[in-house]
Amino acid sequence: MSKDRNAHYARRKALIGEWVESIVIALVLALVIRHFIIQPFKIPTGSMRMTLIEGDRILVNKFIYGAKIPFTQGSFPALRQPKRGDVIVFVAPQDPKKDFIKRLIGLPGETVEIRGGNIYINGILNKGTLLYNRTYYNKPESAFGEEGHVVKVPEDSYYVLGDNSASSLDSRYWGFVPKKNILGKAIVIFWPPMRIRIIQ
């Protein structure tokens, strides 16, 4: 009887060990995926309406631009560089405790001007489908978004705007997003179900 009991305890201990090992592996994989590959975010404000609305839950591709290597200044190789029209998530330049989401407008070295509700890149009206059909408002008395003011984007930085320009705290207010602040590219809305779609 004692032998059977010992065998039962041994099987039970082995089973618990397998469960613990599986849980630990799952947690490590989840942390790796979240930190380096895909991370969920919730949209808190209406600054990206109607592309994204309050309460949307999105997935952000963190490896496309090269995920950051923890505890270093380095990052993994990028699949591609950020490009105009991408919807990006980044650490807010004026508050490192906050993450923002905006549309990338100006690339490093370009000039950006908001004139008559339209975006001019290097003095040329941008007619890309993602930007041309929206109205962008100027920010009076701003070095970064005043009517008639041409902004030069520094190297290794980007100019971003919210799709809902009338209600967005963006580059018109605080300037540029350093490349090192970019966390990834927003790729899909996964919740709520009726809002599931690829982000463009």
matplotlib code that plots the C-alpha trace (Angstrom):
import matplotlib.pyplot as plt

x = [0.0, 2.8, 4.5, 1.4, 1.0, 4.7, 4.2, 1.0, 2.9, 5.8, 3.4, 1.6, 4.9, 6.0, 2.7, 2.9, 6.5, 5.4, 2.6, 5.0, 7.5, 4.9, 3.6, 7.1, 7.9, 4.6, 5.3, 8.8, 7.5, 4.7, 7.3, 9.6, 6.7, 5.4, 8.8, 10.3, 7.6, 3.9, 2.4, -1.2, -2.2, -5.5, -6.5, -7.3, -8.3, -9.9, -6.8, -6.7, -10.4, -11.7, -8.8, -8.8, -11.4, -11.4, -11.4, -10.0, -7.4, -4.6, -1.5, 1.8, 4.6, 7.7, 10.3, 9.5, 11.7, 14.1, 13.1, 15.1, 17.6, 16.9, 19.4, 21.4, 21.1, 21.1, 18.3, 17.8, 18.1, 15.1, 13.0, 12.5, 12.6, 9.5, 7.8, 5.3, 1.8, 2.7, 0.7, 3.3, 3.4, 6.2, 7.4, 6.1, 9.1, 7.7, 6.7, 8.6, 5.9, 3.4, 3.1, 1.4, 0.1, 0.1, 0.6, 4.1, 4.2, 7.7, 10.9, 14.4, 15.8, 12.5, 10.7, 7.0, 4.4, 0.7, -1.0, -4.7, -5.4, -2.9, 0.5, 3.5, 6.6, 9.8, 7.4, 5.3, 1.7, 1.5, -1.2, -0.6, -4.0, -3.3, -2.7, -4.4, -8.0, -7.7, -7.7, -4.8, -5.1, -2.3, -1.3, -1.2, 2.1, 3.9, 7.4, 6.2, 2.8, 2.0, 0.5, 3.2, 5.9, 8.2, 9.6, 12.8, 12.8, 16.2, 18.1, 17.0, 13.7, 10.2, 7.2, 3.9, 0.2, -3.0, -5.6, -8.1, -6.0, -8.5, -8.0, -4.5, -1.4, 1.3, 4.4, 2.6, 2.9, 6.1, 8.2, 9.8, 9.9, 13.4, 13.9, 14.9, 11.5, 9.6, 8.2, 6.6, 4.0, 0.3, -0.9, -4.4, -7.4, -8.3, -11.1, -14.0, -15.1, -17.0, -13.9, -11.5, -9.5, -6.0, -4.8, -4.0]
y = [0.0, 2.3, 1.5, 2.5, 5.7, 6.6, 5.9, 8.1, 11.0, 10.6, 10.8, 13.8, 15.6, 14.9, 16.2, 19.4, 19.9, 19.6, 22.1, 24.6, 24.2, 24.8, 27.9, 29.3, 28.7, 30.3, 33.4, 33.8, 33.5, 36.0, 38.5, 38.0, 38.4, 41.5, 43.2, 42.4, 41.4, 42.4, 44.5, 45.4, 49.0, 50.7, 54.0, 56.5, 59.6, 60.8, 62.3, 59.7, 59.7, 58.2, 55.9, 54.9, 55.7, 55.8, 52.2, 50.5, 47.9, 47.6, 45.4, 47.2, 45.6, 46.2, 44.4, 46.1, 49.2, 47.2, 46.3, 47.9, 45.7, 45.9, 47.7, 49.0, 51.9, 49.4, 47.7, 44.7, 45.1, 46.8, 45.2, 48.7, 52.3, 54.3, 55.9, 58.6, 57.5, 54.9, 55.1, 54.8, 54.4, 56.2, 57.5, 61.1, 63.4, 65.8, 63.0, 59.7, 58.0, 58.3, 56.6, 58.4, 57.2, 59.5, 59.4, 60.0, 63.0, 64.3, 62.3, 63.2, 66.1, 67.1, 70.4, 70.3, 73.1, 73.1, 75.4, 75.7, 72.5, 70.6, 69.1, 70.4, 68.3, 70.1, 72.8, 70.3, 69.5, 66.0, 64.1, 60.7, 59.1, 58.8, 62.5, 64.4, 63.7, 65.1, 68.6, 69.6, 72.7, 75.1, 75.9, 79.7, 81.1, 77.8, 77.3, 73.9, 74.4, 78.1, 79.1, 80.0, 78.5, 75.9, 73.3, 71.5, 67.9, 67.1, 64.0, 60.9, 62.6, 62.6, 65.0, 63.5, 64.6, 63.1, 62.3, 64.3, 67.4, 69.7, 67.6, 66.3, 67.1, 66.4, 67.8, 71.2, 71.7, 70.0, 69.4, 66.2, 62.5, 61.2, 57.9, 56.2, 57.0, 55.0, 51.7, 50.3, 50.4, 50.0, 47.2, 46.0, 46.8, 43.5, 44.7, 45.4, 42.7, 45.1, 47.3, 44.6, 45.8, 46.5, 50.0, 52.2]
z = [0.0, 0.9, -2.4, -4.3, -2.3, -3.0, -6.7, -6.7, -5.0, -7.5, -10.5, -8.9, -8.3, -11.8, -13.2, -11.1, -12.2, -15.9, -15.3, -13.6, -16.4, -19.0, -17.2, -16.9, -20.5, -21.6, -19.4, -20.8, -24.4, -23.6, -22.3, -25.3, -27.7, -25.9, -25.6, -29.0, -31.5, -30.9, -28.1, -27.4, -26.7, -25.9, -27.6, -24.8, -26.8, -30.0, -31.5, -34.3, -35.2, -37.4, -38.1, -34.4, -31.8, -28.0, -26.6, -29.7, -28.8, -31.3, -31.9, -32.6, -34.6, -32.6, -34.7, -38.0, -37.2, -35.0, -31.4, -28.6, -26.8, -23.0, -20.8, -23.8, -26.3, -29.2, -31.2, -33.4, -37.2, -38.7, -41.5, -42.9, -41.9, -40.8, -43.8, -44.5, -43.6, -41.0, -37.8, -35.1, -31.3, -29.6, -26.2, -25.8, -26.1, -23.4, -21.0, -21.1, -18.9, -21.7, -25.1, -28.0, -31.3, -34.4, -38.2, -39.5, -41.8, -42.2, -42.6, -41.4, -43.4, -45.0, -44.7, -43.6, -43.9, -43.1, -45.6, -46.2, -44.4, -46.6, -46.0, -48.1, -48.1, -49.4, -50.8, -52.8, -52.0, -50.7, -52.6, -51.0, -50.3, -46.6, -46.1, -48.9, -48.0, -44.5, -43.2, -41.0, -38.8, -38.0, -34.4, -34.0, -32.6, -32.8, -34.2, -35.4, -36.9, -37.5, -40.8, -43.3, -41.1, -42.8, -40.4, -41.0, -39.6, -37.9, -38.8, -36.8, -36.0, -37.4, -37.7, -36.7, -36.6, -35.3, -38.0, -35.9, -36.2, -34.4, -31.2, -31.2, -29.1, -31.7, -33.5, -34.0, -30.2, -29.1, -32.2, -33.3, -32.4, -32.0, -33.8, -30.5, -29.1, -31.7, -30.2, -33.4, -36.1, -35.4, -37.6, -36.6, -34.4, -32.7, -30.3, -30.2, -32.8, -35.0, -35.3, -36.3, -39.3, -40.6, -39.7, -42.8]

ax = plt.figure().add_subplot(projection="3d")
ax.plot(x, y, z, "-o")
ax.set_aspect("equal")
plt.show()
